[in-house]
Amino acid sequence: MLFLVAALLLLGIVLGAVAHAPLGFTLVAGAVIAAWLAVFAVREHLGRRRGTPAS
């Protein structure tokens, strides 16, 4: 229960910070995070296909 409260508090802080950031910055930051997650997903997929953990 305490974990849930802490997670919701952190989410509120992050969303509050994004609400006050300029729209251009928010979009660029979102694109960078999406690209980072895409690269991570591809590396994990390729690592599992080879049978070795991605380094």
Secondary structure by P-SEA (a helix, b strand, c coil): caaaaaaaaaaaaaaaaaaaccaaaaaaaaaaaaaaaaaaaaaaaaaaaaccccc
